[in-house]
Amino acid sequence: MTQSSNEPIRKPVRKSTRKKTGSRRGGNSGITLEDVARLAGVSTITVSRALNYPDKVAADTLDKVTRAIRQTGYVPNLLAGGLASSRTRLIAAIVPSTTNLVYAETIQYFSERLKEAGYQVLLGESGYPETSEQSLISAILSRRPDGILLTGVHHSMDCKRLLLAANIPLVETWDLTSTPLDIVVGFSHERVGEAVADYLLDRGYRCIASVAAEDHRARVREQAMSNRLRTRGVEHVAMSKVPVPTDLRRGRLGLAHLLDQGFCDGAVSCSSDMLAHGVLIEAQSRDIRVPEELAILGFGDQNFAADTHPALSTVRIDRPRMGRLAADALLARIDGEPADSQIIDVGFEIIERATT
């Protein structure tokens, strides 16, 4: 039995004073050395010297140039003069973790589609804190990729400034927002949380707990689940937080923590299938019957979820489709084609198996 989200949302492109996203290109159409020089009130030679030989520039001049660079989001082009074409045939893909299987499948299908079109994909690992993304983006932009895939829609202001100043095609994934930097291909974590709450309540569970990673998307789903439960009469949700990246051991420790706090005879929603598998193992080690005494719901529908014993109920995201749609959107942007929509919702569905 499955429970599906709403049909994919395809909103019309909003009118904006910004340059059309279909024409976003790198190279000379982005912020230039001349723009920085003009803002700093110095010559382009001085800006170049400040970038390459900062020790030979007066402190006050260097400060002016540095502030202008930060204000404009300018990134030096390390490939300047070395390209016969305006295109590098290079696409950058940024994920929080290369070991998280949830992201790996999306990147696999994203990369395959781009390779078919003659592009190479440069994979970067940003880590989970937003603050660690900026230095990676700066390094990537200095190579002038033809486009960038980003995981998530939450970026620091400095990151946004860098990305918009570069003026190249961008696709954000794994989230939805009404104000994407360019195009977003993802799903609503709020609606996932609400659907999980409704599913568990409709199955008759009233004692509900959460084992969730300490990352933004997991927190959004957990909060949405808690809010929906509250509106339907369940005031308390037992919670166990675990650090990222998640693994089996942290799932086991998460359930152990809940049991130590008195949780029993209910359902546990987990922010990943890996955590859910750990919860299942810990329950079995304590002779807790699943699902008779403890129901378990994961997230991601990883390739092992159907083969655990009992088989793991979970939330399925169509990761291959997300990867292909993101690649197609990026290729269309690179070719200057207008997008039918800036917001593409791939939806989700709850897969009911033996653990619920």
Secondary structure, 3 states (H helix, E strand, C coil): CEEECCCCCECCCCCCCCCCHHHCCCHHHCCCHHHHHHHHCCCHHHHHHHHHCHHHCCHHHHHHHHHHHHHHCCCCCCCCCCCCCCCCCEEEEEECCCCCHHHHHHHHHHHHHHHHCCCEEEEEECCCCHHHHHHHHHHHHCCCCCEEEEECCCCCHHHHHHHHHHCCCEEEECCCCCCCCCEEEECCHHHHHHHHHHHHHHCCCCCEEEEEECCHHHHHHHHHHHHHHHHCCCCCCEEEEECCCCCHHHHHHHHHHHHHCCCCCEEEEECCHHHHHHHHHHHHHCCCCCCCCEEEECCECCCCHHHCCCCCEEEECCHHHHHHHHHHHHHHHHCCCCCCCCEEECCCEEECCCCC
